[in-house]
Amino acid sequence: MKYAIITGASKGLGESIAKRLLQEQIAVVSVSRTKNEELKNFARANGIEYKHVSCNLSLEKEIQEVFMEISHCIFEKHPTEILLFNNAGMIEPIQKVGNLDQTPVIRNIKVNLIAPILITNLFLSKAQLTNTKVTVINVTSGAAVRSIEGWSVYCSSKAGLNMFTQTAAIEQAELKTNNTIIGFSPGVMDTSMQKTIRSSSEDAFKELEKFKEYKEKNLLLETDAVAHALVDLVFRGNPESGRVYHIKELINS
């Protein structure tokens, strides 16, 4: 059996990924601060294993404790494959350098970069002792490769995540494991993160009007469509380890 762990699965892209995986009869562990009763009820109605675990991804100690427990429970069931979706992320602080507050800067780096590193490290470490294949999907952003005024911290944390993905893939290839680690840039979606962006100030974020237009002109991608494209890639696209995929490649292909 296959198991999937999804961070930030209570809403947005994470919720859509979880829903699609449950439809594929894959057991899901949802990791987020809030529960999603709809996912729980769907899994129960279809007889699929589903578990929600609460975790604050800005606290390293909590990450270690929670994911040690999750990994122990899953690996002892000897699954054929574990899918790890490092999906949780945060855009804040939206502010120019010189006006940044320390607390949100540190939280952003912890959630967007440190948490995926720690979680991936833990699962790949456990996988060394088993025959279970681990596939890691790190949800990144186009901001990882484009400088955006007001997003210096977000751009930096996602650029770091891309480099971590590429480096870890090289290491796994060198070790001759069958593990795969990829990045996935989902594009501009209709999520709560977009609401946060649109509520920022033009002084802090130069491209504010452009992002407001995305919503007004109905140019935001639906999370279900993005999730379907990603899951199709993972299951049927033979993804290349170390590669960062963009949603445009998958929708247009």
Short mmCIF file of the C-alpha atoms (twelve columns), coordinates in Angstrom:
data_MODEL
# 
_entry.id   MODEL 
# 
loop_
_atom_site.group_PDB 
_atom_site.id 
_atom_site.type_symbol 
_atom_site.label_atom_id 
_atom_site.label_alt_id 
_atom_site.label_comp_id 
_atom_site.label_asym_id 
_atom_site.label_seq_id 
_atom_site.Cartn_x 
_atom_site.Cartn_y 
_atom_site.Cartn_z 
_atom_site.pdbx_PDB_model_num 
ATOM 1   C CA . MET A 1   0.000   0.000  0.000   1 
ATOM 2   C CA . LYS A 2   1.048   3.596  -0.589  1 
ATOM 3   C CA . TYR A 3   0.959   6.307  2.074   1 
ATOM 4   C CA . ALA A 4   1.024   10.065 1.576   1 
ATOM 5   C CA . ILE A 5   1.996   12.725 4.108   1 
ATOM 6   C CA . ILE A 6   0.865   16.235 3.193   1 
ATOM 7   C CA . THR A 7   1.774   19.354 5.147   1 
ATOM 8   C CA . GLY A 8   -0.715  22.203 4.988   1 
ATOM 9   C CA . ALA A 9   -3.451  19.775 3.915   1 
ATOM 10  C CA . SER A 10  -6.375  21.525 5.608   1 
ATOM 11  C CA . LYS A 11  -6.924  24.059 2.794   1 
ATOM 12  C CA . GLY A 12  -5.822  25.261 -0.613  1 
ATOM 13  C CA . LEU A 13  -3.533  23.085 -2.726  1 
ATOM 14  C CA . GLY A 14  -2.856  20.706 0.169   1 
ATOM 15  C CA . GLU A 15  -6.556  19.954 0.557   1 
ATOM 16  C CA . SER A 16  -6.909  19.367 -3.199  1 
ATOM 17  C CA . ILE A 17  -3.906  17.010 -3.228  1 
ATOM 18  C CA . ALA A 18  -5.333  15.076 -0.278  1 
ATOM 19  C CA . LYS A 19  -8.732  14.781 -1.938  1 
ATOM 20  C CA . ARG A 20  -7.228  13.442 -5.180  1 
ATOM 21  C CA . LEU A 21  -5.026  10.924 -3.340  1 
ATOM 22  C CA . LEU A 22  -7.970  9.623  -1.333  1 
ATOM 23  C CA . GLN A 23  -9.821  9.153  -4.621  1 
ATOM 24  C CA . GLU A 24  -6.823  7.072  -5.744  1 
ATOM 25  C CA . GLN A 25  -7.275  4.864  -2.639  1 
ATOM 26  C CA . ILE A 26  -4.054  6.106  -1.037  1 
ATOM 27  C CA . ALA A 27  -3.840  6.429  2.744   1 
ATOM 28  C CA . VAL A 28  -3.281  10.057 3.772   1 
ATOM 29  C CA . VAL A 29  -1.722  11.674 6.821   1 
ATOM 30  C CA . SER A 30  -2.675  15.351 6.937   1 
ATOM 31  C CA . VAL A 31  -0.342  17.628 8.888   1 
ATOM 32  C CA . SER A 32  -1.613  21.119 9.647   1 
ATOM 33  C CA . ARG A 33  -2.688  23.310 12.524  1 
ATOM 34  C CA . THR A 34  -6.391  22.901 11.716  1 
ATOM 35  C CA . LYS A 35  -8.536  19.871 10.866  1 
ATOM 36  C CA . ASN A 36  -10.492 19.354 7.671   1 
ATOM 37  C CA . GLU A 37  -13.694 17.465 8.456   1 
ATOM 38  C CA . GLU A 38  -14.622 17.121 4.775   1 
ATOM 39  C CA . LEU A 39  -11.487 15.092 4.047   1 
ATOM 40  C CA . LYS A 40  -12.028 12.960 7.142   1 
ATOM 41  C CA . ASN A 41  -15.639 12.219 6.182   1 
ATOM 42  C CA . PHE A 42  -14.717 11.442 2.564   1 
ATOM 43  C CA . ALA A 43  -12.057 8.964  3.680   1 
ATOM 44  C CA . ARG A 44  -14.405 7.302  6.148   1 
ATOM 45  C CA . ALA A 45  -17.199 6.978  3.569   1 
ATOM 46  C CA . ASN A 46  -14.797 5.313  1.132   1 
ATOM 47  C CA . GLY A 47  -13.021 3.108  3.663   1 
ATOM 48  C CA . ILE A 48  -9.617  4.747  3.193   1 
ATOM 49  C CA . GLU A 49  -7.160  5.309  6.005   1 
ATOM 50  C CA . TYR A 50  -6.899  8.979  6.925   1 
ATOM 51  C CA . LYS A 51  -5.318  10.691 9.899   1 
ATOM 52  C CA . HIS A 52  -4.921  14.327 10.862  1 
ATOM 53  C CA . VAL A 53  -1.936  15.390 12.962  1 
ATOM 54  C CA . SER A 54  -1.514  18.886 14.340  1 
ATOM 55  C CA . CYS A 55  1.928   20.457 14.050  1 
ATOM 56  C CA . ASN A 56  3.379   23.949 14.166  1 
ATOM 57  C CA . LEU A 57  6.003   23.878 11.415  1 
ATOM 58  C CA . SER A 58  7.786   26.925 12.812  1 
ATOM 59  C CA . LEU A 59  8.870   24.922 15.878  1 
ATOM 60  C CA . GLU A 60  11.780  22.560 15.179  1 
ATOM 61  C CA . LYS A 61  11.241  20.483 18.329  1 
ATOM 62  C CA . GLU A 62  7.601   19.908 17.415  1 
ATOM 63  C CA . ILE A 63  8.562   18.919 13.861  1 
ATOM 64  C CA . GLN A 64  11.009  16.316 15.155  1 
ATOM 65  C CA . GLU A 65  8.546   14.839 17.648  1 
ATOM 66  C CA . VAL A 66  5.537   14.774 15.318  1 
ATOM 67  C CA . PHE A 67  7.311   13.428 12.246  1 
ATOM 68  C CA . MET A 68  9.307   10.837 14.193  1 
ATOM 69  C CA . GLU A 69  5.971   9.446  15.354  1 
ATOM 70  C CA . ILE A 70  4.414   9.641  11.859  1 
ATOM 71  C CA . SER A 71  7.394   7.972  10.191  1 
ATOM 72  C CA . HIS A 72  7.546   5.208  12.812  1 
ATOM 73  C CA . CYS A 73  3.852   4.395  12.376  1 
ATOM 74  C CA . ILE A 74  4.066   4.347  8.566   1 
ATOM 75  C CA . PHE A 75  7.346   2.510  8.062   1 
ATOM 76  C CA . GLU A 76  6.328   -0.336 10.376  1 
ATOM 77  C CA . LYS A 77  3.431   -1.048 7.979   1 
ATOM 78  C CA . HIS A 78  5.984   -1.729 5.186   1 
ATOM 79  C CA . PRO A 79  4.308   0.380  2.476   1 
ATOM 80  C CA . THR A 80  5.420   0.018  -1.136  1 
ATOM 81  C CA . GLU A 81  5.911   3.768  -1.413  1 
ATOM 82  C CA . ILE A 82  5.696   6.870  0.758   1 
ATOM 83  C CA . LEU A 83  4.752   10.157 -0.884  1 
ATOM 84  C CA . LEU A 84  5.878   13.211 1.053   1 
ATOM 85  C CA . PHE A 85  4.321   16.504 -0.031  1 
ATOM 86  C CA . ASN A 86  6.105   19.424 1.637   1 
ATOM 87  C CA . ASN A 87  3.291   21.783 0.697   1 
ATOM 88  C CA . ALA A 88  2.851   24.124 3.672   1 
ATOM 89  C CA . GLY A 89  4.194   27.620 3.113   1 
ATOM 90  C CA . MET A 90  3.796   31.248 4.055   1 
ATOM 91  C CA . ILE A 91  4.262   34.468 2.092   1 
ATOM 92  C CA . GLU A 92  4.664   36.900 4.996   1 
ATOM 93  C CA . PRO A 93  6.428   39.204 5.637   1 
ATOM 94  C CA . ILE A 94  5.525   41.304 2.598   1 
ATOM 95  C CA . GLN A 95  7.794   44.252 3.213   1 
ATOM 96  C CA . LYS A 96  10.926  45.881 1.839   1 
ATOM 97  C CA . VAL A 97  14.302  45.171 3.396   1 
ATOM 98  C CA . GLY A 98  14.975  47.834 5.988   1 
ATOM 99  C CA . ASN A 99  11.400  47.616 7.259   1 
ATOM 100 C CA . LEU A 100 11.307  43.893 8.095   1 
ATOM 101 C CA . ASP A 101 10.342  42.618 11.537  1 
ATOM 102 C CA . GLN A 102 12.511  39.836 12.920  1 
ATOM 103 C CA . THR A 103 9.760   37.417 14.051  1 
ATOM 104 C CA . PRO A 104 7.950   36.902 10.716  1 
ATOM 105 C CA . VAL A 105 11.298  36.667 8.881   1 
ATOM 106 C CA . ILE A 106 12.411  33.784 11.099  1 
ATOM 107 C CA . ARG A 107 8.996   32.096 10.920  1 
ATOM 108 C CA . ASN A 108 8.994   32.268 7.113   1 
ATOM 109 C CA . ILE A 109 12.401  30.608 6.812   1 
ATOM 110 C CA . LYS A 110 11.422  27.936 9.326   1 
ATOM 111 C CA . VAL A 111 8.133   27.030 7.604   1 
ATOM 112 C CA . ASN A 112 9.261   27.377 3.965   1 
ATOM 113 C CA . LEU A 113 12.780  25.967 4.184   1 
ATOM 114 C CA . ILE A 114 13.840  24.463 7.512   1 
ATOM 115 C CA . ALA A 115 10.696  22.331 7.977   1 
ATOM 116 C CA . PRO A 116 10.947  20.629 4.532   1 
ATOM 117 C CA . ILE A 117 14.661  19.981 5.105   1 
ATOM 118 C CA . LEU A 118 14.093  18.387 8.510   1 
ATOM 119 C CA . ILE A 119 11.097  16.316 7.372   1 
ATOM 120 C CA . THR A 120 12.816  15.089 4.195   1 
ATOM 121 C CA . ASN A 121 15.973  14.240 6.138   1 
ATOM 122 C CA . LEU A 122 13.977  12.179 8.614   1 
ATOM 123 C CA . PHE A 123 12.131  10.146 5.968   1 
ATOM 124 C CA . LEU A 124 15.199  9.514  3.810   1 
ATOM 125 C CA . SER A 125 17.083  8.431  6.932   1 
ATOM 126 C CA . LYS A 126 14.356  5.904  7.811   1 
ATOM 127 C CA . ALA A 127 14.207  4.716  4.189   1 
ATOM 128 C CA . GLN A 128 17.864  3.624  4.375   1 
ATOM 129 C CA . LEU A 129 16.775  0.769  6.650   1 
ATOM 130 C CA . THR A 130 13.891  -0.466 4.479   1 
ATOM 131 C CA . ASN A 131 12.962  -1.257 0.881   1 
ATOM 132 C CA . THR A 132 10.307  1.446  0.850   1 
ATOM 133 C CA . LYS A 133 10.605  4.004  -1.940  1 
ATOM 134 C CA . VAL A 134 10.198  7.609  -0.812  1 
ATOM 135 C CA . THR A 135 9.032   10.270 -3.256  1 
ATOM 136 C CA . VAL A 136 9.412   13.839 -1.998  1 
ATOM 137 C CA . ILE A 137 7.510   16.704 -3.622  1 
ATOM 138 C CA . ASN A 138 8.644   20.130 -2.442  1 
ATOM 139 C CA . VAL A 139 6.113   22.817 -3.361  1 
ATOM 140 C CA . THR A 140 8.105   25.842 -4.431  1 
ATOM 141 C CA . SER A 141 7.279   29.024 -6.373  1 
ATOM 142 C CA . GLY A 142 8.181   31.018 -9.447  1 
ATOM 143 C CA . ALA A 143 9.424   33.560 -6.891  1 
ATOM 144 C CA . ALA A 144 12.372  31.208 -6.297  1 
ATOM 145 C CA . VAL A 145 13.850  32.314 -9.626  1 
ATOM 146 C CA . ARG A 146 12.463  35.856 -9.926  1 
ATOM 147 C CA . SER A 147 13.235  38.792 -7.647  1 
ATOM 148 C CA . ILE A 148 9.991   40.429 -6.495  1 
ATOM 149 C CA . GLU A 149 10.094  43.672 -4.520  1 
ATOM 150 C CA . GLY A 150 8.608   43.171 -1.049  1 
ATOM 151 C CA . TRP A 151 9.065   39.393 -1.187  1 
ATOM 152 C CA . SER A 152 12.775  39.144 -0.379  1 
ATOM 153 C CA . VAL A 153 12.245  36.569 2.392   1 
ATOM 154 C CA . TYR A 154 9.748   34.439 0.434   1 
ATOM 155 C CA . CYS A 155 11.919  34.496 -2.721  1 
ATOM 156 C CA . SER A 156 14.965  33.522 -0.673  1 
ATOM 157 C CA . SER A 157 13.309  30.674 1.227   1 
ATOM 158 C CA . LYS A 158 11.854  29.168 -1.962  1 
ATOM 159 C CA . ALA A 159 15.185  29.548 -3.811  1 
ATOM 160 C CA . GLY A 160 16.775  27.698 -0.911  1 
ATOM 161 C CA . LEU A 161 14.154  24.961 -1.203  1 
ATOM 162 C CA . ASN A 162 14.931  24.537 -4.920  1 
ATOM 163 C CA . MET A 163 18.639  24.164 -4.203  1 
ATOM 164 C CA . PHE A 164 17.959  21.703 -1.386  1 
ATOM 165 C CA . THR A 165 15.780  19.645 -3.754  1 
ATOM 166 C CA . GLN A 166 18.437  19.558 -6.464  1 
ATOM 167 C CA . THR A 167 21.279  18.747 -4.065  1 
ATOM 168 C CA . ALA A 168 19.396  16.008 -2.215  1 
ATOM 169 C CA . ALA A 169 18.523  14.405 -5.573  1 
ATOM 170 C CA . ILE A 170 22.189  14.295 -6.569  1 
ATOM 171 C CA . GLU A 171 23.031  12.653 -3.244  1 
ATOM 172 C CA . GLN A 172 20.291  10.033 -3.592  1 
ATOM 173 C CA . ALA A 173 21.510  9.199  -7.107  1 
ATOM 174 C CA . GLU A 174 25.064  8.836  -5.815  1 
ATOM 175 C CA . LEU A 175 23.798  6.475  -3.095  1 
ATOM 176 C CA . LYS A 176 21.923  4.511  -5.800  1 
ATOM 177 C CA . THR A 177 18.616  4.625  -3.923  1 
ATOM 178 C CA . ASN A 178 15.280  4.454  -5.724  1 
ATOM 179 C CA . ASN A 179 14.063  7.583  -3.944  1 
ATOM 180 C CA . THR A 180 12.896  10.590 -5.955  1 
ATOM 181 C CA . ILE A 181 12.843  14.234 -4.880  1 
ATOM 182 C CA . ILE A 182 11.340  16.949 -7.082  1 
ATOM 183 C CA . GLY A 183 10.214  20.551 -6.833  1 
ATOM 184 C CA . PHE A 184 6.831   21.753 -8.039  1 
ATOM 185 C CA . SER A 185 5.917   25.353 -8.813  1 
ATOM 186 C CA . PRO A 186 2.080   25.538 -8.846  1 
ATOM 187 C CA . GLY A 187 1.642   28.975 -10.372 1 
ATOM 188 C CA . VAL A 188 -0.760  31.654 -9.137  1 
ATOM 189 C CA . MET A 189 -3.714  29.894 -7.502  1 
ATOM 190 C CA . ASP A 190 -6.946  31.046 -5.908  1 
ATOM 191 C CA . THR A 191 -5.934  30.506 -2.269  1 
ATOM 192 C CA . SER A 192 -5.817  32.294 1.065   1 
ATOM 193 C CA . MET A 193 -2.201  33.224 0.295   1 
ATOM 194 C CA . GLN A 194 -3.481  35.319 -2.610  1 
ATOM 195 C CA . LYS A 195 -5.871  37.094 -0.226  1 
ATOM 196 C CA . THR A 196 -2.902  37.925 1.990   1 
ATOM 197 C CA . ILE A 197 -1.008  39.288 -1.007  1 
ATOM 198 C CA . ARG A 198 -3.959  41.435 -2.135  1 
ATOM 199 C CA . SER A 199 -4.354  42.880 1.370   1 
ATOM 200 C CA . SER A 200 -0.751  44.128 1.476   1 
ATOM 201 C CA . SER A 201 0.180   47.759 0.799   1 
ATOM 202 C CA . GLU A 202 1.590   49.143 -2.443  1 
ATOM 203 C CA . ASP A 203 4.416   50.752 -0.474  1 
ATOM 204 C CA . ALA A 204 5.531   47.283 0.619   1 
ATOM 205 C CA . PHE A 205 4.645   45.403 -2.574  1 
ATOM 206 C CA . LYS A 206 5.174   47.081 -5.942  1 
ATOM 207 C CA . GLU A 207 3.176   44.494 -7.968  1 
ATOM 208 C CA . LEU A 208 0.030   44.747 -5.833  1 
ATOM 209 C CA . GLU A 209 -2.244  45.922 -8.678  1 
ATOM 210 C CA . LYS A 210 -1.122  43.090 -10.954 1 
ATOM 211 C CA . PHE A 211 -2.123  40.522 -8.329  1 
ATOM 212 C CA . LYS A 212 -5.464  42.226 -7.790  1 
ATOM 213 C CA . GLU A 213 -6.040  41.964 -11.540 1 
ATOM 214 C CA . TYR A 214 -5.398  38.223 -11.442 1 
ATOM 215 C CA . LYS A 215 -8.450  37.882 -9.209  1 
ATOM 216 C CA . GLU A 216 -10.610 40.451 -11.010 1 
ATOM 217 C CA . LYS A 217 -9.922  38.920 -14.435 1 
ATOM 218 C CA . ASN A 218 -10.347 35.349 -13.193 1 
ATOM 219 C CA . LEU A 219 -6.757  34.422 -14.032 1 
ATOM 220 C CA . LEU A 220 -6.087  32.448 -10.834 1 
ATOM 221 C CA . LEU A 221 -5.718  28.683 -11.193 1 
ATOM 222 C CA . GLU A 222 -8.107  26.418 -9.302  1 
ATOM 223 C CA . THR A 223 -6.301  24.266 -6.757  1 
ATOM 224 C CA . ASP A 224 -8.106  21.084 -7.858  1 
ATOM 225 C CA . ALA A 225 -6.785  21.450 -11.415 1 
ATOM 226 C CA . VAL A 226 -3.244  22.051 -10.153 1 
ATOM 227 C CA . ALA A 227 -3.453  19.074 -7.771  1 
ATOM 228 C CA . HIS A 228 -4.659  16.772 -10.567 1 
ATOM 229 C CA . ALA A 229 -1.739  17.808 -12.787 1 
ATOM 230 C CA . LEU A 230 0.763   17.234 -9.976  1 
ATOM 231 C CA . VAL A 231 -0.600  13.841 -8.933  1 
ATOM 232 C CA . ASP A 232 -0.725  12.737 -12.571 1 
ATOM 233 C CA . LEU A 233 2.951   13.675 -12.862 1 
ATOM 234 C CA . VAL A 234 3.878   11.715 -9.733  1 
ATOM 235 C CA . PHE A 235 1.929   8.593  -10.733 1 
ATOM 236 C CA . ARG A 236 2.237   8.513  -14.494 1 
ATOM 237 C CA . GLY A 237 4.840   11.050 -15.535 1 
ATOM 238 C CA . ASN A 238 7.990   9.230  -14.355 1 
ATOM 239 C CA . PRO A 239 9.284   12.451 -12.707 1 
ATOM 240 C CA . GLU A 240 12.986  13.203 -12.988 1 
ATOM 241 C CA . SER A 241 14.631  13.456 -9.589  1 
ATOM 242 C CA . GLY A 242 16.133  16.878 -8.920  1 
ATOM 243 C CA . ARG A 243 13.957  18.653 -11.461 1 
ATOM 244 C CA . VAL A 244 11.727  21.587 -10.549 1 
ATOM 245 C CA . TYR A 245 8.496   21.293 -12.522 1 
ATOM 246 C CA . HIS A 246 6.239   24.256 -13.304 1 
ATOM 247 C CA . ILE A 247 2.484   23.890 -13.673 1 
ATOM 248 C CA . LYS A 248 2.677   25.420 -17.179 1 
ATOM 249 C CA . GLU A 249 4.716   22.424 -18.368 1 
ATOM 250 C CA . LEU A 250 2.117   19.993 -17.077 1 
ATOM 251 C CA . ILE A 251 -1.053  21.744 -18.202 1 
ATOM 252 C CA . ASN A 252 0.255   22.483 -21.694 1 
ATOM 253 C CA . SER A 253 1.795   19.047 -22.213 1 
# 
